[in-house]
Amino acid sequence: MNRRLGFAVALLASVPIRAQEHATHDRGHEAGVDRRGDEGMGFSHDKVAHHFGLTERGGFISAEVRDPADAARAADVRKHFRHIAAAFKHGDFDLPMFIHGGVPPGVPLMKKLKGEIDYEVQRTPLGGRIAITTANAKALDAIHRFLEFQIRDHRTGDSAEVRP
């Protein structure tokens, strides 16, 4: 009986350590996403608010400067979005794979169905938006998985609810 009790105590004692290791790993991953994102996008995540949303036909990625007087950075966002929309249309998802340190969910199918997905860059007063649309049900599911992952990994707090 003492051996079983000792094993149980040892097992329970390891739980807080594992939780702490997991939290440390998460903070390390989050810092890496932020650092690689700043490098890959060419501007700081602290200066630009990113948002992601799911729609009935796809979704969107938006980025706007936090300081309305920062016209140069807003222009950088628009330039970046033109580049990203063109890359995604050609099935090139190297930047999100670099930023996230792996292949985000949905990307393999988005690459395969690239001809079924449209990426429209839209200008906003403080930056830009990429509207992602498709009529293909499999592509739609892939887009939603990709955007849900972006919401989680960038910690935006955006809703993963599908909206019109």
C-alpha positions in Angstrom: 0.0 0.0 0.0 2.8 2.4 0.8 4.3 1.9 -2.7 1.0 2.8 -4.3 0.6 5.8 -2.2 4.2 6.9 -2.9 3.6 6.5 -6.7 0.3 8.5 -6.5 2.0 11.3 -4.5 4.9 11.4 -7.0 2.6 11.5 -10.0 0.5 14.3 -8.5 3.6 16.3 -7.6 4.7 16.2 -11.2 1.5 17.8 -12.5 2.3 21.5 -11.5 5.8 21.1 -13.1 4.3 19.8 -16.4 1.7 22.7 -16.4 4.5 25.2 -15.8 6.6 23.6 -18.6 3.6 23.9 -20.9 3.0 27.5 -20.0 6.7 28.3 -20.6 6.6 26.6 -23.9 3.4 28.6 -24.9 5.1 31.8 -23.9 8.2 30.8 -26.0 6.0 29.9 -29.0 4.0 33.2 -28.6 7.2 35.3 -28.5 8.5 33.4 -31.6 5.3 34.1 -33.5 5.5 37.8 -32.6 9.2 38.0 -33.5 8.9 36.1 -36.8 5.7 38.0 -37.7 7.5 41.4 -37.2 10.4 40.1 -39.4 8.2 38.6 -42.1 5.7 41.5 -42.3 8.2 44.3 -42.0 6.4 46.1 -39.2 5.8 45.6 -35.5 2.7 43.8 -34.2 2.7 46.4 -31.4 2.1 49.2 -33.9 -0.5 47.3 -36.1 -3.7 45.6 -34.9 -4.4 42.3 -36.8 -7.8 40.7 -37.0 -9.2 37.6 -38.6 -12.8 36.7 -39.3 -14.8 33.9 -40.8 -17.6 34.5 -43.2 -20.1 32.3 -45.0 -18.0 32.5 -48.2 -14.6 32.5 -46.6 -13.2 35.1 -44.3 -10.8 38.0 -44.0 -7.5 39.2 -42.6 -7.2 42.8 -41.6 -4.4 45.0 -40.3 -4.6 48.6 -39.3 -2.2 51.0 -37.6 -2.9 51.8 -34.0 -1.8 55.4 -34.5 -4.1 57.2 -37.1 -1.2 59.6 -37.9 1.1 56.7 -39.0 0.4 57.0 -42.7 3.7 55.4 -43.7 3.0 52.2 -41.7 -0.5 52.1 -43.1 1.0 52.1 -46.6 3.4 49.3 -45.5 0.4 47.3 -44.5 -1.3 47.7 -47.8 1.9 46.8 -49.7 2.3 43.7 -47.5 -1.3 42.7 -48.2 -0.8 43.0 -51.9 2.2 40.8 -51.7 0.4 38.2 -49.4 -2.8 38.1 -51.6 -0.7 37.4 -54.7 1.4 34.8 -52.9 -1.7 33.0 -51.5 -3.4 33.0 -54.9 -0.3 31.2 -56.3 -0.4 28.7 -53.5 2.6 30.2 -51.7 2.1 30.1 -47.9 5.8 30.3 -47.0 5.3 33.4 -44.8 2.6 32.0 -42.5 4.6 28.7 -42.2 7.7 30.8 -41.3 5.8 32.9 -38.8 4.1 30.0 -37.1 7.0 27.6 -37.2 5.0 25.0 -39.1 2.2 24.4 -41.5 -1.0 26.0 -40.3 -4.2 23.9 -40.5 -6.0 24.3 -43.8 -2.9 25.3 -45.8 -2.3 22.0 -47.7 -5.9 22.1 -49.0 -5.8 25.8 -49.7 -2.7 25.2 -51.8 -4.3 22.3 -53.7 -7.5 24.3 -54.3 -5.8 27.6 -55.0 -7.7 28.1 -58.3 -11.0 27.9 -56.3 -10.1 30.7 -53.8 -10.1 34.5 -54.5 -8.1 37.0 -52.4 -9.2 40.6 -52.8 -7.1 43.4 -51.2 -9.2 46.2 -49.8 -8.0 49.5 -48.6 -9.2 50.7 -45.2 -8.6 54.1 -43.7 -5.8 52.8 -41.4 -4.4 49.9 -43.4 -6.0 47.1 -45.3 -8.0 43.9 -45.5 -7.8 40.7 -47.6 -11.2 39.3 -48.3 -10.9 35.5 -48.9 -13.8 33.9 -50.8 -14.7 30.6 -52.4 -17.7 28.7 -53.7 -16.0 25.4 -53.0 -17.1 23.7 -49.8 -13.8 21.9 -49.2 -11.9 25.2 -49.7 -14.3 27.0 -47.4 -13.6 24.5 -44.6 -9.8 24.9 -45.2 -10.1 28.7 -45.1 -12.0 28.5 -41.8 -9.5 26.2 -40.2 -6.6 28.5 -41.3 -8.3 31.6 -40.0 -9.3 29.9 -36.7 -5.7 28.9 -36.2 -4.6 32.5 -36.9 -7.0 33.8 -34.3 -5.6 31.4 -31.7 -1.9 31.7 -32.6 -1.9 35.5 -32.9 -4.1 35.7 -29.7 -6.3 38.4 -31.3 -9.4 37.5 -29.3 -11.5 37.6 -32.5 -14.6 35.4 -32.7 -14.4 32.2 -34.7 -18.1 32.5 -35.3 -19.1 32.4 -39.0 -20.7 35.7 -40.0 -22.5 36.8 -43.2 
